[in-house]
């Protein structure tokens, strides 16, 4: 079941969640629930289907989670009921697993050695096989997401080791795929990032307390100080607001941060693995302009992630930047329409053209990507109806040619417009005068300051983790974190 079937967002890519964690120092008096709530607000762009917070109070874990946006799930009364010195939070977008409330996170479990709460962002490549093998040995699962699989593997490993962080290290040798996670176990808050570093995770300080988040923008929202990124394969343990240990998986991998964090997913005010998201997006636009010779009167961006690239294009080309499209911010990504006519109207409700800005002008429209092509075709139609004399589309990423197995909601290859059509054919299909994508070489140049490597398999087909037929079945079987 798709969460954004047929809406403005159905022709966009989606992230798989955002996570946050806090370990309170004895010297601080923050409400861990309130701080988590504010941080999740800042991470809301990473998931709008469900929200949840788990707190630990003297070892007792209390969880509140359900479908809905952060302010829909939590109010002052619910936050006051979440007491303790540790908390983890989660916002969820489910691309393939069922969007029912049972799949909301954090997930809390009780095992023979105590209790645990876990929140994850990502997707396992071998999750279906791990689940199947566990079920054959008698395991029972209540959800359809990979977080429960990870939780089961952690509890199983914990039986043979006195430390939960050692259990996390152990599963990294055979749990394959993309995951960043925060875990409450006993008096410890554990943060871990998979050996490839597909999903971002960073550490900060709020007063004397330790915090973790998917993006640094969450730290800004609560007044915390960014310390550093969690390294690929690293496990960090915080206890009573102090970092007590950090260890690494012994399994070496090629670091492969998802490139779409910079193209689309992350907020522009975040810094990920040493790079400013806003800076990189403007660089994408700059490189597009450097290779372009089209004559235009105005450069506009498709809100929101196309705006930065449009600004970079405008600066480089010397063509005025303008606001040609206005976004209605009161329609969430779960705005569902069932018929084609309703889908087209939903785009018009989501975006509207400013006729005074585009009428009679040669418009250069910058967007972050083209997936199926249906939405951008309708946006072009909106601009032409508003009087644009020409529409030239520039895309701040290379063409999508391959599917993703690591948590990005990319459809089957036959549904990707660039997989089966040339640039000229796509331009005709979406009714633009010209179309140009970001060159892969320019993407590499713009990302040259990244401290780790990145994954661009959706453009190149070069997958960091070997994709098996089981992984293909998992993708079709709708099992994700």
Beta strands, then each sheet from edge to edge (+ up, - down):
strand 1: 18-23
strand 2: 50-57
strand 3: 60-67
strand 4: 86-92
strand 5: 107-111
strand 6: 114-124
strand 7: 177-185
strand 8: 188-193
strand 9: 202-206
strand 10: 209-213
strand 11: 225-229
strand 12: 234-239
strand 13: 242-248
strand 14: 257-258
strand 15: 271-272
strand 16: 275-276
strand 17: 298-301
strand 18: 325-327
strand 19: 351-353
strand 20: 362-367
strand 21: 390-395
strand 22: 434-437
strand 23: 454-455
sheet 1: 3+ 2- 4+ 1- 10+ 9- 11+
sheet 2: 5+ 6- 7+ 8- 12+ 13-
sheet 3: 14+ 23+
sheet 4: 15+ 16-
sheet 5: 17+ 20+ 21+ 22+
sheet 6: 18+ 19-
end
